Amino acid sequence: MTYSDLYLTSKVKIEILPTDKLEQKTDFFVVGDRLISVFRPIHTPEVADFLNKVLFAEFYSHHKQDKLPISETLKTAIQKSNISQLNFLGNPESAPESGAMVLIVYIDTGNQFTIAQVGNIALKQWQNGHFTTLTQDHTFDNPHEVEQLSMFLRLSGIGIKPEAVIKTIASDEGFTDQVPSRFIGHPSWCGWGGDYGETIINTQPFVTTFLASR
């Protein structure tokens, strides 16, 4: 259930839940731009707290120093933050038993939006008389996500069905509603095909760009 709507313009909004961690910055790269982040904790707020502290610095350095385009900067910052979680203080086994879904929105001075998302945090734009969701639904309720998991299992030669994997996540990790298919967090959950048996969760972010009317 949505707790409230955060309007970025009169026609673009993010659906916010009570437990979400929200951060907004203005004049981040140049005067007049905006950067908004929403971190949705899974189990405990530890990973969301960590991301809230470090992800902006990652984003800033990759764009300013490495000269990456905004969309590539967002993707890189999210992926590197996930690697930081998987190698928590150099000891993956001591990583917090928690995770976070992520939505990052950068708005330039021309009102062009670049968004990067891992999870199911919804950003919507008013189109043709109603709000249309522009983000993706990264939960196993989405048949596309189940198909991606199924394809990964087949290609990896893992002899289990996706339904069994989803049931394991839901029961062992205590999910009682929608089971996330993508989030950043503990190595036992994240990073398909990694070194620690993490063969369940896809951490690939969805990235897109659009121009919004004011």
Secondary structure, DSSP 4 states (H G I P E B T S, - for coil): ---EEEEEETTEEEEE-TT-EEEEEESSSSTT-EEEEEEEEESSSHHHHHHHHHHHHHHHHHHHTT---HHHHHHHHHHHHHHHHHTGGG-GGGS-S-EEEEEEEEE-TT-EEEEEEESS--EEEEETTEEEE-S---BTTSHHHHHHHHHHHHHHT--S-HHHHHHHHHHHTT--SPPBSS-EE-TTTBSTT-TTS--SB--PPEEEEEE---
